[in-house]
Structures are given as C-alpha cells and as structure tokens.
Amino acid sequence: WLKLHDSRLRWPPVACVRKRPTRLVMAERYLVPKTAVAEGAVVPEKVKLKIARDATLSEEKTKAVAAKAIAHTEQRASLKARTQEYEKEYTDHQKKLIDLRREAKLGGNFFVEPEAKLLFVVRIVGIIKLSPKPRKVLQLLRLKQLHNGVFLKVNKPILQMLKLVQPYVTYG
C-alpha cells in the first residue's frame, strides 16, 4: 500500500530526527519520476495532480542543485584563499628565521632556534612494576594505557613531569 518512490514520503521522518521543524531541501540524488501521458488520452484528476506535483518538485530540485553548486564554489574559493594566507604566513616566518640566522652569523653571534610549542607524547611501557609517582604523572598526562598518545603544550610543569616519566614515554 506504500510506494517507496512516492516523493511525499520522506525517510527518516522529520519528527524523530530533528527537534525543531526545518525545511528539507531536495538533494541531487533524489529522483523525480517522469509521468508520461499519451496525447489525446483522458487523464484522471489524480494523475494531473501528480504531474503538477512532480513538475514543482523538479523545479525545486534544479533550484536546490544550483544553490548547492554556488555554495560549493564559494566555499572552495574561501578555502583556497585561507590556504594561500597560511602559506604566505609560513613562508614569511621561514624567511624571517633565515634572516635572523644570517644576521647572527654576520655579527659573530649565535642564533638560538625557536623551540616547539607543542609536543606529542606516546606511552611505551605498561603498568607492570611501575612505581606510584610515575604512574600518577602518566595519569595526569592522560596516558592511561600502552600506546596512548596526547598533544601537550610545552611549559615548565609539563617538562618537569616528562622528566619524571622519561623512561616510560617517547615524545617529540
């Protein structure tokens, strides 16, 4: 009694998925059936209504597809612009470091390379024969089991904790 291709039926039902009512936009993949009627044939009223509904649905679909394509191109353009900004920022930073190295070399000084701001720490030892203090530090660093990894900001307390658990982790 239910036709699965009937476009009035929407799966999943909106009431059980979304809390507030929103207008569903037809996607490209939904098929709007074409109903062909022979010339000069008597067409029942229900078929006329179905043809009219399918025509409005196909218009809605073409509008939705066009809007989606425009939004996609705008998003791609903004992503490309942002990528270029980041690339320029990184190259400027590298050039600045090179200039500082050259300046230090010309002045007969030493250039201290900037330190990393972030570390990735991986636990490489299990819990067997682990004393309580390193075990607690590993808990604080969120390294609760073997081969767990976390990103950590580089600061003095973190470096002190890493000194305590040096034999049990690897980082860089």
Salt bridges, closest charged atoms under 4 A:
ASP6 OD2 - ARG8 NH2 2.83
ASP6 OD1 - ARG53 NH2 3.85
GLU28 OE2 - LYS68 NZ 3.91
ASP54 OD1 - ARG53 NH2 3.31
GLU60 OE1 - ARG23 NH2 3.54
ASP92 OD2 - LYS88 NZ 3.13
GLU113 OE2 - ARG101 NE 2.73
